[in-house]
Amino acid sequence: MDKLKMHTPDIAEQNYKKLAALFPDAITETTDEDGNIIRAIDKDVLMQEINTKVIDDGQERYQFTWPDKRKSMVMANTPISKTLRLEKEKSVGRDGTPGGVDSENIYIEGDNLDALKLLQETYLGKVKMIYIDPPYNTGNDFIYEDDFAQSADEYADNSGQTDEEGNRLVQNSESNGRFHTDWLNMIYPRLKIARNFLSVDGVCFISIDDHEVENLRKCCDEIFGEQNFIADLIWQKKFSRSNDATYFSTMHDHILCYCRNSILIDPNGWKIGLLPRGSEIPSGYGNPDNDPRGPWTSVILSAKSGSDSLLYEISTPSGRRVLPPSGRYWSCSKQTFEKWKNENRIWFGKNGSGMPRKKTFLSEVQDGLRPNTILFQSEVGNNQEAKQETKALFNGVGVFDGPKPVRLISTLITIANVKNDDIIFDFFSGSATTAHSVMKYISSKETRCKYILVQLPEQCDKKSEAYKAGYKTICDIGEERIRRAGKKIKDETGANIDYGFRCFKVDSTNMKDVYYAPADVEQLSLDGFENNIKEDRTPEDLLIQVMLDLGILLSSDVEIQYIAGKKVFSVADGYLLACFDKDVTEETVTEIAKKKPFYAVLRDNSMSNDSVAANFEQIFETYSPETVRKVL
């Protein structure tokens, strides 16, 4: 049986192995400053293999950089030994029942960098749309503080340790000499990991204002590729000017749009979703002849080139006979023209004597409107509308500053071209507008999508209305908003959709230090070696970490079965069978094997005796040799 690693992947190590597989002759060894033998890449061999120039430090080149950029990249790749723990009492069932855990939506409390790392294997390439509204770095924002004073090894060693609240936010004032640097150090590793969540046809939207839009776009060009930049959408966030502004009254924010793969490069890449046409008739369309097929426009029926067969005469309804304009040809054969004429697709003008034109009906072209790069507040909402939405849900209490309007996020979901079972990911969740928007969106659509939200449990100001109303953290606000918005939508529409969410929190690993480095643990009792799991952790805690380690969706159905008196978790209809009880007998192992799961997971010391342990592999070889067996 293989042992589960129970920590996030080491991306740098994975990249090294990929390089070694491609160019094994470039792999060598050298010594570090202390004289230790370490692995290395031979630059000269690599240059020969790829037939291009490798730039050394100090050489001029086009680049986007800032202090600590290299450490920021290391931060993105460094593994952590953490896990997610289910908060059942905060969860809501898909029908709105408190404490239910059957929803496919996910809400995570914790540092979003940790959450991204924990989710990256499970949700790699599975997210259709990312929307985030990160701190704008206006000088008053709180941003995530990532400790670059530690080495990568120190960070990995300490990654399981957090303070009681897990609060790592600091205010980034303009007087800070690292003002832009700290913000870039915060946003870069998160975006670098997040890109890998996007599906081949996935798209990312990022809200920002003028303070950091330039730096954000450079980050995204580097991470997503300039060729995958789609648009800088301008959102009109206000409906009235501010006459007390020093210079201009700022009326807009930016929403940068990048896709994983542009269809200009990959035909399977992101295809934009069209907005509902409604009753709007585009400019140039009309119905002067009251055609029952509805509004139409017309196109000229001649072309610059053609053959003599395209120089025939056409008779107009008024009796006038016409040829193509001088030097041009008809754009269709006479037979095709007669067919179109019989179908009333030819227009000769109101008096019936004009040059022939072909009618193109609005109903036969794109079933919707191509989005504009300016999102007007009249169409997608504004800041004031967003504040009123949250106040209405919380009985007039202003619990959150600066939420986004539901109509804006719903419009982005439409533009993203979200389909059934697609995942929408927001790892700067704030007041949970994204969850509200998803429920509102699917309540009136046939599309059934789901969301993953992440939010740091940032403490509310004790003087704020939210704190006085009983909401101690931003997570408290976001979770309650989802509950209230779900109830409101259900009462108004009665739609049979998923109104719930499974709530998780980022926490230290379930495993003791001995699990990861038994050779480094001194004077450990024999009992300590036998039990490598922390005493305060439940079998449900272990199951979640196993699911993350094996890449199984957190939204999967979980059923509890009892086999020979032992508690067995069946995940995703038997895809994973896991038992964390002690004294597991041969009968339990045999019955698990007979169910032929893809994965079977037990504790390393769970066998009732040496005989069961010795026969374990043989039992699976007999009944289910294809099952992947793992222990922890």
N, C-alpha and C positions, 0 to 999 in steps of 0.2 A: 504494500500500500504506500502511496505517496503521501507526504506530509503537506498540508496546506500552509502557504507562506504567511497568511493573515496580516499582510501589509500591502500597501499600494505598490504598483509596479515601479521599478527604477527605469525611467525612460532613457536616461543617458546610457545605462547598461544595455538596454535593448538596441539603441542606435549603434553602439559599438559593435554588437554582435552582427547587425545588418551589414555594417561596413566590412567587418572581418569576413563575412560570407561572400561579399562581392569581390574584395581585394585581399585575399589571404596573404599575398606576398608583401603587403604593406604593413603587416602586423610584426612588431619587433619588441625588444625589451631594452630598457635603459635603467639608470639609477637616479633616485631622487636626491634631494639635498643631504639626506641622512645616510646615503649610501645603500639604501634598500633597492632591490630589484623590482621594477614596476613595468607594466605593459606600456606600449607606446605605438604611435602611428608614424611610419617613415614618410615624411612629407615628399621627399624626392621620388620615391617609388609611386606614391599616390599621384603626383603630377604627371608621371609618365603614363599611368593607367588611364587617367581621364583626359589627357591631352589638352590641358588648359593651365592658366597661370594661377598659382596660389599666392595671395597677397600676404606679406609679412607685416607685423606691427610697424608702424611708422610710415608705411607707404601711403601715398595719397590715393583715395578712392571715394566714390559716392557712398555715403552711409548716413544712417540716422542713429545717433548714440547719445548717451548721457551717463553721468557717474553712476556706477553700480549696475549698468546694463548686463554685464556678464553674470553678476551675482543674481540678478533678476531671472536670467535664463536658467541658471542652476536651480533656483528656487522652484521653477516650473517643473523641472525634471526629477527633483529629489523625492524619494518615497517617504511615506509617513506610516507610523504604526498606530492608526486610529480606527475607529469604527463608527457605525450609526446604531443608535438604540431606539427602539420603538417607544413612543409616548402614547400609549393606548388611551389614556384618559383625555388627551387633547385631540385625538383623532375623531373623525366623523364618518359614519357609514355612507354609502353611495345614495341612500334614500334620506340622508340628513339625520340619522340616528346617532346621538352622542356616544362615543366610545366604540363605534363600529370600525372594522379594519378591512372592509371589502372594497374600498374605493381604489381606483387605479391612479388617482392623483397623489402626488407626493409633496409634502411640505417639510423642509429641513431647517432646524435651528442650529446655527453655527457659522464659523468662519467659512466664507464661500471658497477660499482656496483649498481648504481641507476637504470640503464637500466635493469640489470638482475632482480632486485626486481620488477620492473614495468611489466616485461614480464613473470614472473615465473608462474603465474596462467594460463595465456592464452596459453603458450607453454609448459606446464608441460607434459613431456612424448611424445612430438611431434617432437623432433629433431633427425635426423638419424646420423648426423656427426657434431662434434665440432672440429674446428681447431683453435688454438691460437698460437701466436708468441709473448709472453709477454717479458718485459724487462729481460735481462739475468743477471742483477746485476753485471756488470763487474767493477763497480766503477765509470763509466761515465754515467750510465743510469739515466733517470728520471723515478720515480715511483709514483704511486698514493699515496697521503698522506691522511690517514684516521685518524681523530682526536679521539684518545683513551683517551684523557684527559677528555672528556665529559662522563657523565654517560649515560646508555642506554636511560633513560627518557629524558635527555637533548638532546641527539642525535635525538630522535624522534620529540621533540618540534622544533628543529632548522633545521630539514631535508629539509624544503621547502625553505631555504635561501641559495643563492649562490652569488658569486661575479659576476661582469658584464660578464666576459668571462667564468665563471664556471671552471676556471683553478685551479686544485689542484695537479699539478705535482711538485715534488721537486727532486733535484739531490741527489742520494744516493752514497756518496763518501766512499771509503774504510776507511777513517779516522773516519767515524761515528761509535761511540761506539755501535750503534744498527744496524750495517750494515746488518746482516742476519735477525735480528728481524723485521726490517721495511719491508724487502722484503717479508718475510713470512706473516706478517700482511696484506700485500697487496694481495698476491696470494691466501691465504687460503679461506677467505670468498667468493671470486669470484668462485673458483672451487667448494666449498661446495654447492653454489646455482646452479651452472651450471650443476652439475651431474643430478639434477632433471629434466633438460630439455630433457635428452636423452630418446629415446624410449627404449622399452624392448630389441630391437636388435640394439641399437645405439652404437657408438664408438667415442672416443675422442683422438685427436692427439695434442701433445704440443711440440713445438720447444723450445730447451734450449741448453746451452753449458755446459762446465765442471764446471763453477762457482757455479751453484745451482742445478745441476742435482740430486745430492744426496738428498738434502732437498726436491726438487720437487717430487721425487719418494716416499719419506716417506709421504709427504702430500697426494699424490694420493693413496697410499696404504691404508691410513686411510679413505679417502673420498669414493673411489670407491671399496675398499676391495682388499687385496692382491690377492685373487683368480681371480680377473678381470684384473690383469696385463697381457698384451699380449706380449709386446716386447719393447725393447729399440732399436729403429731403428737408424742406423748410416748413416747419410747423408754426402756424400763426397761433401763439399761445395766449394772446390777449385780444380783446375786442375794442379797447379804448386806449388812447395815447396817454402817456404820463408827462404832463407839462412841467413837472418839477425835475425832469431828467437834466443832467449836466450838459449833455450834448444831444444825442438822439434818444428817442423813446424806443426802447428795445421791445419789439413785438413778436420775436420769433425765437425758437430753439432749432437746433439741427438734429436730424435723425440720420446717421450714416447707415447705408445699406451695403452689405457685402454678402456675396454668396460663396458656397464651398466650391462650386464649379459653374462657370458661365457657359451657357449653351453656345456661345460663340466659339468655345474651345471644346466642350464636351456635349454632344447631343443629348446626353442623359442628365445634364445639369439643371439648374433651377430655372423653371418657367414661371413667369409672373402671373399672378391671379388678377383677373379683371374685376373692376368694381361694378356693382349693380347699375344697370342703365336707368331703371325706374321710368318715369314719364319724360325724362329729358331726351330731346331730339338734337343730335349733334348739328353743328353749323354745316350748311350745305345740303342738308336733307329736307325734303318737303314732299307734298303729294298734290301737285297742281291738277292732276287728272283724276283725283279721287280713286286711285287704284286700290282695290280691296286688299292687296298684299301689304299696304301700309307705306310709310315714308320711304323715299328713295332719292338717290342722287344719280347723276349721269356722267358718263365719260365719253370723250371723243372717240369716234369709230374709225380713225385713220392712223396710219403709221408711216414712219420715214422710209421704210424699205419693204420690199415685197416682190411678187412676180406679176406678169401681165394678166394672170387670171384674177388678180385683185384690183383690176381697173374697170370693173363693170359699172353700168349706170344704175342708179336707184331712183325710183319714182316716189315723190312725197305725196301725202294725202291731198295736197292742194293741186296736184297734177304737174308740179315742177319736177324736171329730171335733172339729177345732179351726179357729178363725178367727184372723186377725191380732190382735195386742194392740190394746186400745182406742185409737182415733185413728190407727192405722197401717194399711198395706196390704202385701200380699205384694209382693216385689221382682221377681217374674217372672210371666209369664202361666201359666194352667193347663196349656197345651200344653207349655211349656218345663219346668214342674215335673214333669209326667209323664215327659218325656224323661229328665230328670236322675234321677228315681226308678228308671226302668228300667235306668239305667247305674250304679246303686248309688252315686249321688253325694249322696243325702239321708240325713241322720243324725237319728234320733229319740231318741237317748239309749240307754243300756244296756238299759233295760227296754222300749224301743220305744214309750213313751207321751209322750215329751217334745215340745216345740215343734220343728218341722222346721228343720234347719240344713244349709247346703250345704258339702260336703266339698271342700277345696282340697288337692291332693296336692303334696308337696314336690318330686317329680320334674317337676312341671309349672310350677313357678315358677322364680325365678332360679337359674341353674346355678352356684351358688357363694355365698360369704358376703360381705356388704358389710363392708369393713374398718372396724375401730374406730379411734378417735383415740388409743388407748393401745396401743402395741406391746409386749407382754409378752415378757420375755427368754426365757421358756419356749417361745415360738413363733418368735422371730426371732433368738435368740442374744444374748450379752452381751459385755462387754469381755474377760472371761477366756477365753471361747470363741474370740474373734478372735485373742488372743495365742497360744493353743495351736495354732490353724490355721497361723499363720505359722511357729511354732517347729517344727511337724511337717514342714513343707515344707523347712526349712533345717536338718534333722538336729539339732533341739534348741537351735539358736542363736536367741536373741531379737534379731532384726535390726531390729525396728521397734517404736516406742512408740505405743500408741493406735490400732491398726488397727480397722476396723469388721468385724463378722462377715459372712461370706458369706451367711448366711441372711437378714440384714437387707436387704442390697442386692437379693437375689433376690426378696424380698417386695415391695420397692419397684418392681422391674421388672414384677412381676405387676400391682400396683396401677396402674402407668402404662399398662397395656393395650398393651404392646409387641407388634407384629405382625411378619410376615416383612419382612426388609430394613430394618427401622427402625434408627436410629442412637441409641446411648446415649453421652452426652458427659460426661466428668469432667475438669475442668481444674485440680483440686487433687488429683492422682492419689495421692500418697503411696505406700503400699505396693502399689498396684494391686489393691486388693480388688475394684474394679468389674470389671476384666478377668476375674479369677478367678470372680466371680459370674456374669458373662455366659456363660462357658464351662460352668460348672456348670448354669446355667439351661437353656441350649439343648441340653445333652447328653441331657436327659430330656424335651424338648419337640419338637413339630413346628415351632415358631417358630424362625427363623434370623435373629437380630439381630446387629449389629456395634457396635464401640465406637471412640471416639476418646479418648485420654488425653493429658493435658499435665502435666508435672512439671518444676519448676526443678531443675537438678542441684546441689542443696544438698549441701555437704560433710558427711559423717558425722563425728561427734566421734571424734578419734583414740583416745580411751579406750573407745569403745563396742564392744560385741560384734560389731556389723556391720563396723566398720572392721578389727578384728582378724581377721575371717573373710574379708577381702579386698574388701569393698564400700566403695568410696571415696565414693560419692554416693547420694542417695535414688533416683536413676534406676537405678543399678546394682541396687539392691534390687528395685525395681518390675519391671524387665525380667526379672531372674532368677526372680522369683516367677511371672510369666506362663509362662516356660519350664517351670518345675517343676510348676506347677498343671496346665498343659496335658498334660504327660506323665502325671501321676497320673490325671487324668480319662480320658485315652485308654486307659491300662492297665486302669482299672476298668470302663469302659463300652464301649470299642471304637466309640464313636459317630463317625460321619462328619461332623465339624464343622470349623470353622476354628479351629485351635489356635495360629495364628501372629499376627504383627504386623509392619507395616512401620515401622521406626524412623527418625525424622527429628530433626534438631536445628535450632533457630532460629539463624540466622547473618546476617552482614551481606550486603547485596545482592551479586549477581554482577557488577553493572555498576560501571564507574568513574564518578567524579564528572562527567566530561564527558558522560555519557549523559543526566544530569538537567539540567545547567545548562552547556552548552558555552560560552555567552557569558562565564561567570564564570571559566573556566580560562585562565590566562595562560601564554604561552610554552610551549605544548604542542607537542610534535613532531608532524610529519605522521603518523608511525606511531601516535602516541597517538590521533589522531582516527580513524584507520582501524580500530583495535582498541579498542572501548569495553567489553570484557569483561575482568575480572581474570584474570591469568595462571594462577592456581591453580585455576580453576574448570573443571569438565568439562562435556561436552555433557549428561550426566545432570543436573547441577546446573541448567543452563539450562532443561531440559525441565520440572523441578519448578516453577521460578519462572514459566514460561509457563503451566503448568496452573493455578497459583494465580491468575495474572492473568486467564485466560480463564474461570475458574469451573468447571474440570473436576475431578471428584472425585479425591483422591489415591489412592483404592483402585482406580482404573480399571486395566484390563489394559494393559500396555505391551509392544509387540512391536517388535523391531529388524529392519528390512528394508534391503537394499542395492539402490539404484537407480542404474544407470550408475556403479557404484563408489562411491557416496556413501551414508553412513549416515543412514537415515531412521527416525525414531521414529513408530510407528503406535499411537495411544492410543485406547482404547475402540472397537476394531474399525474404525479408520480415521476416527473422528470428527475427530481432529486428526492431521495429518501434519507433522512438524517435522524440518528438516535444518539442522544448525549447522556443517557442513563448509565449507571454503573451496573456491574454484574450481568452483562448481556450474555445470554446463553446461546448455544448452538441452534436452538429452535428459532430464536429471533433472527439470527443471521441467515438461516436457511429461508425463512419466510420473506425476508427482505430481498434476498437474491431471486426468489421465485417471481417476484413482482417486476423484475427486469428493469430497474431504473437506469437512467443514463449515468447518474452519479449516486454513489452510496457513501455516506460520511458517518464515522463514529469517532468517539474519543480514543486516544491512543491507549489509555489504561482502562478501557471499559469492559474488557472481556472477563467473564466470571472466573476463568481459570486458564492455565497454560494450554490445555487441550483445545479450547475454543479458539485461542489465538493462533495455534498451530494449524488448525483446520480451516481458518477463515478464507484464505485464498483458494483452497481446494473447493470449498462450498460454492464460491462464485464461479470458479472455472467450470463446475458441473452444471449449475443452473443459469448463469448469466455471465459468460466470459467477456461480453462486450462492455459490461458496466465498469465505469471508472471509479476505483475505490480510493478514498482519501481518509486521512486521520488528522486529528488536531490534539 
